[in-house]
Amino acid sequence: GINAEYGKQWYQRRVREAVVSTQSTGEMSILIAPDFQHILRVLNTNIDGKEKIMYALTAIKGVGRRYSNIVLKKADIDQTKRAGEITDSELERIMEIMQNPRDYKIPDIS
């Protein structure tokens, strides 16, 4: 009936609007490198590869933003990188610093 026809027209209009809006908005999208890892395993914790590395490390129990920040600075890793973009050597440096913070002059929590 009339409602079915109206519903069909409404749906077609919405589809056209969606197509136009995605073409005109120019929304940014993440370009994924071929070696991008969506999930990393660090210190027995799964880390989301799509998050920035500084915030992704906070998924590890006992690691907050401040500690994550210090570890990345000591490892000389760009904090704006996504976790999935981290190379194996950078990941090894992060794990080494987190396991032995005193060796890298990171003070104990008091």
N, CA and C atoms as a LAMMPS dump frame, in Angstrom:
ITEM: TIMESTEP
0
ITEM: NUMBER OF ATOMS
330
ITEM: BOX BOUNDS ff ff ff
-5.0000000000000000e+02 5.0000000000000000e+02
-5.0000000000000000e+02 5.0000000000000000e+02
-5.0000000000000000e+02 5.0000000000000000e+02
ITEM: ATOMS id mol type element x y z
1 1 1 N 0.779 -1.165 0
2 1 2 C 0 0 0
3 1 3 C 0.841 1.258 0
4 2 1 N 0.239 2.29 0.498
5 2 2 C 0.86 3.619 0.51
6 2 3 C 2.079 3.64 1.428
7 3 1 N 1.976 3.02 2.605
8 3 2 C 3.093 3.012 3.549
9 3 3 C 4.308 2.285 2.992
10 4 1 N 4.085 1.184 2.286
11 4 2 C 5.198 0.432 1.699
12 4 3 C 5.902 1.274 0.64
13 5 1 N 5.141 1.965 -0.182
14 5 2 C 5.723 2.819 -1.231
15 5 3 C 6.502 3.983 -0.606
16 6 1 N 5.922 4.579 0.434
17 6 2 C 6.602 5.677 1.126
18 6 3 C 7.91 5.192 1.747
19 7 1 N 7.868 4.026 2.368
20 7 2 C 9.066 3.452 2.991
21 7 3 C 10.159 3.194 1.965
22 8 1 N 9.775 2.717 0.811
23 8 2 C 10.736 2.435 -0.253
24 8 3 C 11.383 3.737 -0.735
25 9 1 N 10.59 4.769 -0.923
26 9 2 C 11.111 6.066 -1.358
27 9 3 C 12.044 6.658 -0.297
28 10 1 N 11.637 6.547 0.961
29 10 2 C 12.459 7.068 2.051
30 10 3 C 13.815 6.368 2.072
31 11 1 N 13.801 5.045 1.924
32 11 2 C 15.038 4.266 1.942
33 11 3 C 15.939 4.675 0.771
34 12 1 N 15.386 4.812 -0.417
35 12 2 C 16.185 5.19 -1.584
36 12 3 C 16.791 6.59 -1.408
37 13 1 N 16.019 7.508 -0.82
38 13 2 C 16.514 8.858 -0.575
39 13 3 C 17.683 8.819 0.414
40 14 1 N 17.548 8.028 1.472
41 14 2 C 18.617 7.912 2.482
42 14 3 C 19.887 7.344 1.87
43 15 1 N 19.744 6.347 0.992
44 15 2 C 20.914 5.748 0.348
45 15 3 C 21.613 6.782 -0.533
46 16 1 N 20.848 7.56 -1.296
47 16 2 C 21.439 8.605 -2.145
48 16 3 C 22.166 9.64 -1.3
49 17 1 N 21.555 10.063 -0.187
50 17 2 C 22.178 11.045 0.691
51 17 3 C 23.475 10.51 1.288
52 18 1 N 23.486 9.247 1.66
53 18 2 C 24.679 8.644 2.245
54 18 3 C 25.812 8.61 1.235
55 19 1 N 25.497 8.26 -0.003
56 19 2 C 26.517 8.203 -1.049
57 19 3 C 27.078 9.593 -1.301
58 20 1 N 26.217 10.596 -1.392
59 20 2 C 26.656 11.967 -1.634
60 20 3 C 27.492 12.475 -0.467
61 21 1 N 27.053 12.187 0.766
62 21 2 C 27.772 12.714 1.927
63 21 3 C 29.162 12.108 2.055
64 22 1 N 29.337 10.844 1.713
65 22 2 C 30.668 10.25 1.821
66 22 3 C 31.588 10.77 0.73
67 23 1 N 31.013 11.168 -0.406
68 23 2 C 31.836 11.71 -1.483
69 23 3 C 32.249 13.146 -1.19
70 24 1 N 31.377 13.926 -0.569
71 24 2 C 31.636 15.354 -0.398
72 24 3 C 32.356 15.698 0.908
73 25 1 N 32.219 14.869 1.946
74 25 2 C 32.791 15.247 3.238
75 25 3 C 34.307 15.126 3.244
76 26 1 N 34.844 14.193 2.491
77 26 2 C 36.289 14.009 2.498
78 26 3 C 36.797 13.602 3.858
79 27 1 N 36.068 12.748 4.559
80 27 2 C 36.475 12.315 5.895
81 27 3 C 37.835 11.637 5.828
82 28 1 N 38.601 11.827 6.905
83 28 2 C 39.908 11.197 6.96
84 28 3 C 39.732 9.718 7.297
85 29 1 N 40.569 8.917 6.704
86 29 2 C 40.555 7.501 7.046
87 29 3 C 41.992 7.065 7.273
88 30 1 N 42.163 6.036 8.049
89 30 2 C 43.494 5.526 8.349
90 30 3 C 43.935 4.655 7.181
91 31 1 N 45.084 4.981 6.617
92 31 2 C 45.656 4.129 5.585
93 31 3 C 46.489 3.071 6.293
94 32 1 N 46.149 1.832 6.079
95 32 2 C 46.793 0.753 6.806
96 32 3 C 47.984 0.23 6.007
97 33 1 N 49.149 0.239 6.654
98 33 2 C 50.362 -0.281 6.032
99 33 3 C 50.272 -1.802 5.948
100 34 1 N 50.995 -2.412 5.019
101 34 2 C 50.916 -3.874 4.878
102 34 3 C 51.392 -4.641 6.117
103 35 1 N 52.287 -4.044 6.91
104 35 2 C 52.791 -4.738 8.109
105 35 3 C 52.073 -4.293 9.379
106 36 1 N 50.891 -3.691 9.259
107 36 2 C 50.112 -3.209 10.401
108 36 3 C 49.567 -4.379 11.194
109 37 1 N 49.73 -4.326 12.524
110 37 2 C 49.212 -5.375 13.405
111 37 3 C 47.988 -4.825 14.137
112 38 1 N 46.865 -5.5 14.022
113 38 2 C 45.642 -5.016 14.664
114 38 3 C 45.624 -5.32 16.154
115 39 1 N 46.292 -6.404 16.547
116 39 2 C 46.388 -6.747 17.969
117 39 3 C 47.828 -7.122 18.267
118 40 1 N 48.402 -6.5 19.294
119 40 2 C 49.752 -6.839 19.73
120 40 3 C 49.668 -7.555 21.063
121 41 1 N 50.628 -8.388 21.335
122 41 2 C 50.697 -9.072 22.632
123 41 3 C 51.926 -8.551 23.358
124 42 1 N 51.701 -7.785 24.43
125 42 2 C 52.801 -7.203 25.191
126 42 3 C 52.596 -7.538 26.664
127 43 1 N 53.576 -8.174 27.25
128 43 2 C 53.532 -8.516 28.681
129 43 3 C 52.209 -9.179 29.064
130 44 1 N 51.846 -10.225 28.351
131 44 2 C 50.63 -11.013 28.592
132 44 3 C 49.342 -10.217 28.489
133 45 1 N 49.344 -9.169 27.674
134 45 2 C 48.158 -8.339 27.492
135 45 3 C 47.947 -8.08 26.009
136 46 1 N 46.706 -8.198 25.562
137 46 2 C 46.379 -7.846 24.178
138 46 3 C 46.22 -6.335 24.09
139 47 1 N 46.846 -5.744 23.073
140 47 2 C 46.802 -4.296 22.882
141 47 3 C 46.189 -4.005 21.526
142 48 1 N 45.267 -3.05 21.494
143 48 2 C 44.604 -2.664 20.253
144 48 3 C 45.58 -1.885 19.377
145 49 1 N 45.805 -2.364 18.16
146 49 2 C 46.755 -1.733 17.25
147 49 3 C 46.279 -0.419 16.674
148 50 1 N 44.982 -0.139 16.76
149 50 2 C 44.453 1.089 16.17
150 50 3 C 44.624 2.301 17.083
151 51 1 N 44.894 2.065 18.362
152 51 2 C 45.07 3.176 19.304
153 51 3 C 46.483 3.735 19.198
154 52 1 N 46.651 4.989 19.619
155 52 2 C 47.987 5.566 19.707
156 52 3 C 48.755 4.769 20.762
157 53 1 N 50.053 4.581 20.529
158 53 2 C 50.848 3.684 21.375
159 53 3 C 50.836 4.119 22.84
160 54 1 N 50.86 5.424 23.088
161 54 2 C 50.88 5.889 24.478
162 54 3 C 49.639 5.434 25.228
163 55 1 N 48.477 5.494 24.586
164 55 2 C 47.233 5.106 25.242
165 55 3 C 47.014 3.598 25.165
166 56 1 N 47.549 2.965 24.148
167 56 2 C 47.387 1.517 24.015
168 56 3 C 48.124 0.786 25.135
169 57 1 N 49.281 1.304 25.541
170 57 2 C 50.057 0.654 26.606
171 57 3 C 49.338 0.687 27.947
172 58 1 N 48.39 1.608 28.115
173 58 2 C 47.675 1.693 29.393
174 58 3 C 46.731 0.507 29.596
175 59 1 N 46.553 -0.325 28.576
176 59 2 C 45.747 -1.541 28.738
177 59 3 C 46.473 -2.556 29.62
178 60 1 N 47.797 -2.409 29.751
179 60 2 C 48.586 -3.302 30.606
180 60 3 C 48.335 -2.921 32.056
181 61 1 N 48.075 -3.905 32.878
182 61 2 C 47.787 -3.653 34.295
183 61 3 C 48.986 -2.968 34.951
184 62 1 N 48.725 -1.849 35.624
185 62 2 C 49.775 -1.115 36.32
186 62 3 C 50.455 -0.056 35.479
187 63 1 N 50.067 0.079 34.216
188 63 2 C 50.672 1.087 33.342
189 63 3 C 49.646 2.183 33.09
190 64 1 N 49.994 3.377 33.504
191 64 2 C 49.123 4.528 33.271
192 64 3 C 49.692 5.399 32.167
193 65 1 N 49.06 6.526 31.925
194 65 2 C 49.522 7.43 30.859
195 65 3 C 50.908 7.987 31.161
196 66 1 N 51.136 8.319 32.412
197 66 2 C 52.43 8.922 32.788
198 66 3 C 53.575 7.937 32.603
199 67 1 N 53.404 6.713 33.083
200 67 2 C 54.448 5.697 32.948
201 67 3 C 54.658 5.347 31.476
202 68 1 N 53.581 5.24 30.743
203 68 2 C 53.659 4.956 29.319
204 68 3 C 54.445 6.045 28.596
205 69 1 N 54.182 7.293 28.959
206 69 2 C 54.874 8.437 28.379
207 69 3 C 56.38 8.351 28.638
208 70 1 N 56.765 8.065 29.872
209 70 2 C 58.185 7.976 30.241
210 70 3 C 58.867 6.836 29.487
211 71 1 N 58.207 5.687 29.412
212 71 2 C 58.789 4.527 28.728
213 71 3 C 59.036 4.846 27.255
214 72 1 N 58.071 5.491 26.613
215 72 2 C 58.227 5.823 25.191
216 72 3 C 59.324 6.852 24.966
217 73 1 N 59.467 7.788 25.901
218 73 2 C 60.555 8.766 25.774
219 73 3 C 61.915 8.093 25.93
220 74 1 N 62.029 7.193 26.907
221 74 2 C 63.3 6.479 27.111
222 74 3 C 63.624 5.573 25.924
223 75 1 N 62.581 5.005 25.296
224 75 2 C 62.78 4.127 24.14
225 75 3 C 62.948 4.924 22.846
226 76 1 N 62.757 6.253 22.931
227 76 2 C 62.869 7.143 21.772
228 76 3 C 61.907 6.737 20.658
229 77 1 N 60.629 6.608 21.041
230 77 2 C 59.575 6.219 20.106
231 77 3 C 58.55 7.349 20.037
232 78 1 N 58.118 7.671 18.829
233 78 2 C 57.125 8.719 18.607
234 78 3 C 55.812 8.331 19.276
235 79 1 N 55.301 9.195 20.15
236 79 2 C 54.092 8.877 20.912
237 79 3 C 52.832 8.965 20.073
238 80 1 N 52.91 9.596 18.917
239 80 2 C 51.723 9.728 18.079
240 80 3 C 51.551 8.554 17.125
241 81 1 N 52.495 7.622 17.127
242 81 2 C 52.373 6.427 16.293
243 81 3 C 51.241 5.547 16.791
244 82 1 N 50.617 4.844 15.887
245 82 2 C 49.617 3.846 16.282
246 82 3 C 50.358 2.604 16.781
247 83 1 N 49.746 1.874 17.676
248 83 2 C 50.384 0.686 18.243
249 83 3 C 50.671 -0.351 17.16
250 84 1 N 49.823 -0.442 16.159
251 84 2 C 50.031 -1.417 15.091
252 84 3 C 51.173 -1.081 14.163
253 85 1 N 51.673 0.159 14.216
254 85 2 C 52.781 0.585 13.366
255 85 3 C 54.14 0.346 14.01
256 86 1 N 54.161 -0.064 15.269
257 86 2 C 55.408 -0.263 15.997
258 86 3 C 56.168 -1.452 15.396
259 87 1 N 57.476 -1.269 15.178
260 87 2 C 58.297 -2.362 14.643
261 87 3 C 58.663 -3.33 15.767
262 88 1 N 59.166 -4.485 15.396
263 88 2 C 59.552 -5.488 16.4
264 88 3 C 60.672 -4.976 17.297
265 89 1 N 61.633 -4.257 16.727
266 89 2 C 62.74 -3.74 17.539
267 89 3 C 62.245 -2.693 18.54
268 90 1 N 61.301 -1.846 18.126
269 90 2 C 60.73 -0.863 19.046
270 90 3 C 59.94 -1.545 20.15
271 91 1 N 59.226 -2.597 19.798
272 91 2 C 58.46 -3.35 20.79
273 91 3 C 59.385 -4.011 21.804
274 92 1 N 60.508 -4.532 21.328
275 92 2 C 61.494 -5.136 22.234
276 92 3 C 62.039 -4.092 23.205
277 93 1 N 62.328 -2.877 22.698
278 93 2 C 62.829 -1.801 23.57
279 93 3 C 61.803 -1.435 24.625
280 94 1 N 60.538 -1.343 24.227
281 94 2 C 59.471 -1.013 25.188
282 94 3 C 59.392 -2.074 26.277
283 95 1 N 59.402 -3.336 25.883
284 95 2 C 59.297 -4.427 26.86
285 95 3 C 60.514 -4.46 27.784
286 96 1 N 61.697 -4.225 27.232
287 96 2 C 62.924 -4.215 28.042
288 96 3 C 62.869 -3.104 29.097
289 97 1 N 62.435 -1.915 28.698
290 97 2 C 62.361 -0.794 29.64
291 97 3 C 61.3 -1.039 30.703
292 98 1 N 60.146 -1.608 30.306
293 98 2 C 59.087 -1.873 31.287
294 98 3 C 59.491 -2.948 32.29
295 99 1 N 60.286 -3.906 31.855
296 99 2 C 60.693 -4.982 32.759
297 99 3 C 61.857 -4.573 33.658
298 100 1 N 62.674 -3.607 33.217
299 100 2 C 63.82 -3.156 34.007
300 100 3 C 63.857 -1.63 34.082
301 101 1 N 62.889 -1.006 34.737
302 101 2 C 62.836 0.463 34.74
303 101 3 C 64.017 1.121 35.452
304 102 1 N 64.556 0.488 36.467
305 102 2 C 65.687 1.083 37.205
306 102 3 C 66.925 1.211 36.322
307 103 1 N 67.113 0.277 35.399
308 103 2 C 68.268 0.334 34.499
309 103 3 C 68.209 1.554 33.591
310 104 1 N 67.018 2.097 33.402
311 104 2 C 66.83 3.259 32.519
312 104 3 C 66.52 4.523 33.31
313 105 1 N 66.859 4.485 34.611
314 105 2 C 66.705 5.636 35.517
315 105 3 C 65.269 6.134 35.617
316 106 1 N 64.33 5.209 35.598
317 106 2 C 62.934 5.553 35.868
318 106 3 C 62.719 5.335 37.351
319 107 1 N 62.307 6.381 38.091
320 107 2 C 62.211 6.258 39.55
321 107 3 C 61.103 5.293 39.984
322 108 1 N 61.317 4.704 41.149
323 108 2 C 60.305 3.823 41.731
324 108 3 C 59.103 4.644 42.16
325 109 1 N 57.944 3.992 42.16
326 109 2 C 56.731 4.656 42.634
327 109 3 C 56.778 4.652 44.151
328 110 1 N 56.602 5.815 44.753
329 110 2 C 56.691 5.876 46.222
330 110 3 C 55.349 6.154 46.838
